Amino acid sequence: MSNLFNLILYQPLFNGLIILYNSIAFRDLGAAIIILTIIIRLILAPFFHRSLKQQKALQSLTPHIKKIQEEHKNNKEKQTQAMLELYRAHGVNPLSSIYLLLIQFPILYALYRVFLNGLNNKEFSLLYSFVSRPTVLDHSLFGLMNLQSPSVFIAILAAAAQYFQGLLAVPKAHPGEKLGQAEMMAKNMAIFMAGFTFIILFRFPSALGLYWLTTALFSLAQQIIVNRASVAEVKN
C-alpha cells in the first residue's frame, strides 16, 4: 500500500515540485511550493466549491430543521425521516463535507509528505528520468527565510487565514437573533482550528506552513465567492 501511495501520489507531486522549481519558480523553493499548491487547489476547486455550496444550502435549512426537531422531539425515527425528506426536496447532501475529505485527504497528505520530507537531497532518487536534478536546492522563500526551519510569522498568518475562512462559514444571525447551538459550535470550531494550526506549524519546517497558508488563503477566497453568490441568490 505504501509503494502504491508513493507511485501514484508522492512521487508525481515531488517531481512536479522540482519541475516548477527548475522552471517558472526560478529556483525559488518557496515560489515552487506556492505554485504547486495553487495548481492542486485549482484541480480540486470544483469539489471544494460544491461542498461549500452544500454547506450554505444546509445552513439555509436551519429553521426547517429546528421545526422538525421540535415537532418530532419524542420520535427520533420520524425526525430522521422528515429530515431526509427535507434534504431530498432541496437537493442537499449533509455528507458532502465527508466525501470531500475522503477525496482530498490522500492528496493533501502526499503534499504534506513532499513539503516535510521532500526537501532532502536523498529524495532526488525519486526523480523521473526527464526531470533535471538540481545541483543545489535553495530552501528559501524569495531569499527571506529558510523553509527548513520553523517560522512563527508563517504560523501566525496561516492560523489567521484558517480562522477567517472558518468564521466566514458561520451563518450570520439576523438582528436581535442569537446564534443557535450549531452556529456557536461552528464559530468555536473556527477558533479551535486556528489555534491547532498555529500549534502544529510552530514546530514544523516553514515549508509546510507556507503550503498551509497558501491553501487556507485559497479556501478563504472560495468561501467569499460562495457567500457572495448566496447573497445574490437571496436578493434575486
N, C-alpha and C positions, 0 to 999 in steps of 0.2 A: 504493500500500500504506500509506503514511504517513497519507494522508487517511482511509482506511478505519479504521485504528487509532484515529485521533483521534475519528472519528464514533461508533465502536462502544464504545470503552473510555474514552479520555482525557476526552472532553467530558462523558459521563454521570457519571463519577466526580468530575470537577471541580464540576459542577453539584450533585451530591449533597453534596459538602463544603460548598458555600456555603449550600445549603438547611439543613443541620444547623447551620451557623454562625449563621444568621438565626433559628433556632427553638430546639430543645431544648439547644443548646450555649450559649445566652445570649451570643452574640457573643464566645465564647472559642475561638480557633482551635485551641488545644491540645485542648480538650474535643471539638471537631468532628472532629479527626484521630483521637482515640481511639475515638469512637463509630463513625465510618465504617470504621475498621479492624476493629472488632468485628463490624459488620454483614457485611462481606466475608468474614471468617473464619467466621461462622455459616453463610453460604451455601456456603462451601467445606468446612465441617466434615465432612459425610458422606464426601467424598473423602479428606480427611486421616485420618479415623478408620479407614476401610477400609485405607488404606495402612499405618497404624501396626499394625493387627491382622495384616496380611500380613507385616510385618517381624517381629513377635513369633512368628508361626507358623513363619516361615523360621528364626528362631533356635532354635526348639524342635527343628528337624530337624538341627541341627548334628552330633550324634553319628552319625546315619544318613549324613549327607553325608561325614563323615570316614571312615566304614567303607567307603563306596562308593569314595572316592578311594584308599583303601589296597588294596581288592580289585582295582581296575582301574587301578592306577597306571601300568601299561605299555600300556594300551589306552584312549586318550582317547575313541575313538568309543563304546565300551561304557560308559565312565564317564559321558559326556554322556547317553546313552540311559537309563542307570539313574537318573540324577538327574532327568531329565524325567519318568520314570515315578513317582519318589518325589513330585515336586511335584504331579503329576496325582492321585495317590492321596490326598494330603492337601489338595487344593484350594488350593494355594499358587501364586501368580504372582510369580516373582522379579523381574519387570519392573514391578511395581506402583508403585514409587517413581518410576520414569522416566515412567510415564503421568501420575502426579500432578504431576510437574514440568512436563510439557507442558500440562496443564490450567491450572495456576496461574500459570505464568510470564508470559503476556501480561497477566493481571490485576494481578499484583504489580508488573510493570514500569510499567504505567499508573499505579498508585498511587504508585510511586516518582517518576514524572514529575510527578504532581499535587503531591506534597508538596515536591518540589525546585524546580519551576518555576511551580507554580500559585499561589504566594504573591504574585505581582506583579500590580499593578492592570491591566496591559495584557492579562492573560488574561480580564478581565471581558467582553471582546468575544465570548467563547465561551458566555456565559450564555444559557440559553433565555429566551424572552420572558416566561414566567410566573415566573421566578426574580428576586427583588428584588436589585438591585445594592447591596452595602453602600457607604455613603458613605465609611467608613473601615474598613480591615481590620486588626483588632488582632492583631498577630503575637505573641501571648503564650500561656503556659500558666498559667492561674489567676493571672495577673499576676506570676508568679515568674521567668520567663525569656523572652528574646526568641528565638522559634523560627527566626528568620532567621540567627542566629549559632550556631556550633558549641557543644556543651556536653560537657565531659569527664564530668560526672556522669551524663548520659543515656547516653553511650557506654559507661561502665563498667557501668551497670545492664543495658543491652541485651546486652553481652558476657557478663555473669554469667548472665542468663536463657538465652542461647543455649548456654552451657556446660552448665548443669544439665539443660536439655532433652536435649542430646546425651548427657550422662552417663547419664540415666535410660533411654536407648535401648540402652545396652550391657548385655547379659545378665550377671547376677551368677554368678560361679563358685561351685561347691559348696565347702564347707570342705576345705582341703587340695589343692584343684584350681587349677591355674594357668590364666589366660586364654589361649585359643588365639590364633592369628595374626589371624583375622578380628575377634575381640573386641578385641584390642590396637589394631588399625587403627581400629576404631570409637571407642575411647577417645581415641586420638591425634587423630582427626578432630574430636572434640568440642573438644579443646584448640585445634586449628588454627582452627576456625570461630569460636571465642570471640575469639581474637587477631585474626583477619581482620575480624570485626565491629567491634572497637574501633578498628582502624587506619582502616577506612572511615568510621565515624561520627564519629571525632575531627576530621575535616576538613570534613564536610558540615554544612549547617544542621541544628539540633537537631529541626526538624520531621520530617526523615527518621529521625532517631534515635528520636523518640517513636513513630513508626509501627513501627519495627523492634522496639522494646521491647514494644509492645502485642502484636504478632503473636508474638513469642518467648514472652511470658507465656501467651498463648492456647495455643500449641503445648505449653508445659510442662504446662498443666492437662490437655490432651488426652492427653499421654503418661502422666501419673499415672493418669488414668481407665483407659486401656488396660492399664497394668501391673497395677492392682488387679483388673481384670476377669480378666486372665490368671492371677493368683494364685488367684482364686476358682474358676476353671475347674479348675485343678490339684487344689485341695482337694476339689472335688466329684467 
